[in-house]
């Protein structure tokens, strides 16, 4: 097979040296038609078959794992499956991502740069600029669609962060869901994360109600692995000669960090040396394993991150617990991948399966605040955490009662030996991730390291090269953008071959970088991910640029900007050329502001009245009635049974933040949870009558600031029964849990008052929410 590379200007495109395809392929038939079937000859359309001997494809992508976290890359966390694959395959130590979730996945799945694929930022921040819509355009079809139309079975499991937030609903549109983009089966969650104990998951496009609970050892990681193993077994039982393409993307180690307790307990006492010393230990271990060159330098701690020594004894105890929990979560994430490898062995498929294990879609997360958090949604809403509040939850970190993320300094340690981390596309801590490839039938130089520069956009062309499938020019009548990455197959046999990926831009929230043949120019745009600061886009021309020779400075430690202004200017100019070419412009550093749903089409735009029924469950927050920063009224028309009426009438959110209207002990109760710190309850004074009853809750917002409180009034059949204050309200997002009527399918808004699912045992006619 001949692989051809060519450049147009400075853009690099890849395609196989086979005849270009138009997909889907329409089978040709030549029936001979007579007067009756007796004198006719049938020619039934034959299904498209994959090339004989083509490999299965298994892509594993973990979430928010820094380069120096896993044992495979010299880190402190045991990842035995990745270790085994590295010993039986190849380890890549200069592989790169985009610095953020949705963009990295778009690049991986399409083979195009993230802005080319409309995903310059997470889907929840989509705007009306071409590179930032959050919509993968039809011109950049997924590898899954190409493989499916060439005879592969395709399935995706776990995290799917590439559907626009406003399209996640039970009535679609489904154009940008996995099963409409090339995957024949999907079992997983939409959006950036989910609660691992109480996940909001879908099978294809249908919400799944899990029948087990944490008390029964339920955790989504195990659940999704069960489904993936089942898929492989059924696929090979039905069509043993048909290859599959399986995309396995656990939510780990994205917050909330929620492993099974036995994994968390493994690391008790393992991190009392602190983050500064841990970086030194990891750095030396990386050199011993030859993961990094002997002359690599350990980059210093940024002044924005505190030292371990300056922490109090009490704080150190708390921070150790956060790190123990994270380490358990990462090892727990690696364990299911071991089940997949074992299943391949059992099915006698391992030798002819191309396994690509990507240890993170970006660097370790710097979003957990300097103190860590037991409720990440508090931080996402712009409220800084503190040690005192975290200490209240010390012994519950990682349990179903918390949604934790570890302190920034631990994440920095997980990115050893590099600077910074997730969101910072200008520095290697945010964009360099470990990657391992195994394919026993093809890779013979096993257990070795490859140091060619590569990027997520190179995975798609590598798969097409391995399967000898040409990159299509047209899919479903839509002309395709050329693949923008290069195949990595040449690295399998040529350990010292120069990299064939010559130029690559990086950009995220105006942190910018440009790589060209070993040189790297970058600027951080003076922002840190754990602070929700205002836009400083007007000052982007004042950003200070740095220059590195990565061929001689592996860890990006010594800037040469002052010594080689000519090279720096050359690369800065190249950045603008690449930015123009790949839809990077306009640069945009806004974070929370872009979360405003009015930036995108919305089913609820202009709508003031929402009517829900007893069947209304699992409604995502993005399309539910938005009661934030306004007055509203909730009216429930229900039938109270003759005896022991109880249960949830309507609820939204959960123990991280949310609200519920319930019936308990014969009374109506409205509960409002402000990030687990303040829980407000307004309850009727008398016992509810039986039969037809109208419960009405009216909230009058004070206004003046986003989290302003207000007054709540509870009416039963038009009679005022109770009144009270809700002093603080949520302004951005309650949680990743849904709105449910008649039952609570997530965590309880307040465990002290009721335990989910707490189904209502009467009849709910309608629940109406009027926004004022």
Steps between C-alpha positions, in 0.01 A plus 500: 500500500620845419438786740521849353555825684470844350482855622294793387676808622584401854203270552569130514251253362501123479333245282548139401634428156184311409211610282303765686159395626151638495305366796281320554590256224192386309534127419482431128256235383423349161173308522358345184127562475264272310124477492493300824750394762531168312687661212673772709828506692519682832802695615446603862695810619792372706604668825827690500775287651821615662826403337594147605737502795427859600561556872248580767550852636482575873550862604525566873505861615513593867410846624709773670805277557831683516815372328665413832206330672502139378763239583539446124650848472689499829221623725381386844170336396490135400364450149579132434298472179676792336832363632430163336403657169819709502711188556319332213482803274649847465505794742480854357650778711434796268129461433274803525140599568313832486490585876123448543228231487265552202772644273732203559223252428399681182862490379535132591176389337525704178872531422460876470613783724246584765407838352464340156254265665304793648616419853744768606363471853263274696153459350338683794690815396404491132459834321408612150857502365589213260780355711301522823145381433544176693353325195719256309415588138400241245812594302711335771338157535615271778728203441215288635284589201779418255567164665132412529450565130801277430369194681583563868274467803525819705419582863578772754499472879534758775550872459359675195575871520430590137126563487396866534354564844173627352450174305513266799136409553269202462357652181833596342598615251726195483721598205800551727453197723740205461245275329445759227872561445621152415467302822242223479475469878557743788490448875621795701441855612470833327700806604826544683440277801250300700458378854655152499264380774181651353580551130278663239555252220351408164477185295512632145260797547282358779559597866601206719368457851754296696346231717790479745637747754836575665386288793493210254852592378368669185744733325473616141854393412414136563166538324646642178770233497239227533322645197824523297594139578148392407527687170825325407361158584176551311675654201743210462226244562288650222775585250839355602675621184367855522738744673379751755588857594447558872544842662533464879506832688451481878404814690807449717700684605286806437334629814305388692764251617285205613679163505393185677627525861743209470698693240507819706616308808799358310677835513455587865815673626670492158516876447619647828816625326293773331478624144845660473684184604268282294599690186866437577437129559296467180761692301778263606282197432421629150872521430561150635233365265641709212159663461678835486857578388779504758566867429136603554439766765233506769303821455452709817176553687313811380472779755120469478516152660599475870769268634423192708713618788293812560183296558367440852492151649122496471512611137758234412274232646214623281713529187643149542145366510415677174806351330438149636149519359625621161764228478238237576280646229775477237589142587130419499474652150783281372348180642202479258735534205665185631166325472482605135847360431410176678187476287704544182722214614197285579354566154839434336494853359789671680767433238301672229367791703653845470477634856563872548507598869509878550575592860290816517323743268705785649726559797391451859222736605595832659131571569473367856607824676811542715323316783325225308124468519243250621238664279646591163179672391557768758825590326344475155248759614783735592510452879848427638538210740671515839678256729249528782206391288698216341603365839134439584500237225845354568383142555249508216726608214416285197182353649153549347456802727778705338606618154873556556787645302852516640709813564675671209844415637438124477391543138821693434693206650312259273630698199867437585740610354306772320356840581129560567217264397148473360367804307854637455565419133818705499696262722564127491331431832171573326563331165752215531342169601632148515389260228555129436430298184482120485439281194675164537449395137669815376728646769808285559731751669304473824577662833670795334455876512415724207582871519360638176275805542136402451152627577144372541423588138747226401288218645235501224751481212689229688181293519423556132857407410486185714170392345598604145186711469529818293389827652167574328448817302121495535279356774121511467534758226720733707851578376746424778780715633833324452635308798739740676720252686760248384521123538723369777551156346854591392601516868419132553810385311722808504583605855737777394306633202447877508148607584270537202276741692684825435275781616223526759319793655348499851234737637263497796347806670764710319790296636690445176783288366663413169723196447720466192769237457617499860444869578212621713380858552226569753320748723285423805270805486550555874208291624467211745220242467398502866408869494183615324643830383355747253610509138825679422475449124559870444856451629592197289770693312676552833530127568863400547622233259752229584718291269628146555716255307324177596761286324749615764259596779252214540306649792464855362710640783724772350353775286721630220275793410762761590775315313323426173246767417514408130383142560235624744362746246493227234295268720265775617425583137443132429252484785284766335518318166387176662233683702351647183514167320332292770222732631684595821396864463359693673700430815274482806601462866152512656409205721182516710351773284493266201295257705202731449242290312383804299821467296350190338160394362282369780171315507392722788593840357233750604296235678346593836275204581612137534251219558637167620328166547554188706707360213730804494833369626870527416463850353847661473548834670585665169145454368301501825318806632773739614394642837834674564524876556126560477169465678290193422204291605468121518146356492445129560154355432503164673282239668585426863432136598291416803793375704870581549552733205868554425752547223660742259266722300776671299874538549803641322866451585617304802729508799745735324226760456134493401139518615208268568128521568402191697226355719607345829320427827184645353661836424618679188866605521709718269877445537777715350864389524774759446810286433453289812587792726156654541183294481171690523168331575148644484232254620123519528372527855197275476444155361413480132140409410440187296372492144559776246746754637692792351836580656643832392844638584571862416851648505558875489862572410674796667716575195801728507767231467513155336483294821244722674243330717128553526177414676315172458129450563328160510128473420268201535179539296548880488553526877835635616653230719859612552748771416878523531825638369748343260803719555724368221413362158700328226568721199673271247444127538370271773679181397511240226187333632165538332147625562264218602128491574358242741838353592863601557731303271816663635623597843266651758495878520523449877576156644379606845148557366455218246691222331485469121329368296204565737222445239168675554230249596205709382411636158660799330284665237729787401777716641514848350791742536433864413803724463445863589 
